[in-house]
Amino acid sequence: MFPHQSSMVSENGLHDRRREINISNWVIGLSLGYLIACFLVPALLPTGSVPELSGRANTLDYVWKDASWGDWGNEPRSENASMGHDQAQHGGKFAWSELDIFSAFVYGFGDLNCHQKHERSWVINENQMPVCTRDIGIFAGIFVGGLIFRKRGLNRWTIRDSIISVLPDEKVEPFYFNDRRFLLAFGGIALLLLPTALDGGIQAVSDYESTNLKRLITGFPMGVGVGLLFAGVFAANPKPFEFDAGRVILPANARLVPSVEPTDDKISEIATQTETDTTAGDSEE
């Protein structure tokens, strides 16, 4: 670092971007680490250790083989059901709790977050991967979103302004002139989620069945949006500005304005205005 760098002011009004970079590094590291593990673990497990799975999202279905809880995926179900199948016909029962601790974490995280449907997943070394191809695209996108924020992201006090900071200031000035920053920030995130919403939504309500390539491609922009959102949420912080909104530099010379004035100042303003009105009334008489 150059000796005078500490006195330089960044585009947001602070002297450095160390906090933004550290947050981005966490987003990058966690997403890339799990993404690599999704390929590495099934490759290193004994061949055929993980059979064809079919569970539910946001719940644990393959913790145990036979138990009162956590074995939903191993219970016999109809082959025509939207979720689940007869596990005995798809390679036998499976419990990630019986794997080594690292592999158990990787497959357990996938069990909690993904349907783990075998027809929507890749197979490595005759082992089904921990998550479906859409989730692979999402984690790859989160990694890229973290890279983007690491390169350009700034803490600009609010979440919306911090997310927008990844775009060139001159390109977003019209949104500041018209005060449409919320629309730009969260509307942009919504657009990145749209491909997954359409591909998965149409598949859920019709006979349309996506392909693994489409799932991968549509999951990627969603991941970018999630990565930018995570980084923006954790980067946005008024403390580095010593809680002084006037120190925040925004595009188009915009300024953050407190939504509520201090009570004492507001009372003083009302009293002054009342006194002025009274004096004006007396003069007219």
Number of C-alpha atoms within 10 A of each C-alpha: 5 5 6 7 10 11 10 11 12 12 18 22 18 19 14 17 18 11 15 22 21 14 20 27 18 14 25 25 14 13 23 19 13 17 22 13 18 22 18 14 20 24 17 12 17 12 12 15 15 24 20 24 28 26 24 20 15 13 16 22 28 27 23 20 21 15 10 8 12 16 19 22 26 26 16 13 15 11 12 9 9 11 16 23 22 20 21 15 12 13 14 14 21 24 20 22 16 12 14 10 10 11 21 19 15 20 28 20 17 23 27 19 17 22 24 28 21 19 15 19 22 18 20 19 16 17 20 27 29 35 26 24 25 26 24 26 24 27 27 25 28 30 28 23 28 31 21 19 29 24 14 16 26 29 28 29 24 15 22 19 23 27 31 23 23 18 13 11 15 9 9 17 18 14 15 19 13 8 12 13 19 16 13 18 19 17 12 15 21 16 14 20 20 17 19 23 16 12 18 18 13 14 13 12 8 8 8 12 11 13 14 16 13 16 23 20 19 26 29 28 25 28 29 26 25 24 29 29 23 20 33 30 17 15 26 20 17 16 9 17 17 9 12 13 15 13 18 21 19 19 20 14 10 14 14 15 9 10 6 7 10 9 9 8 10 12 12 11 12 11 12 12 12 12 12 11 11 11 11 11 10 8 7 6 5
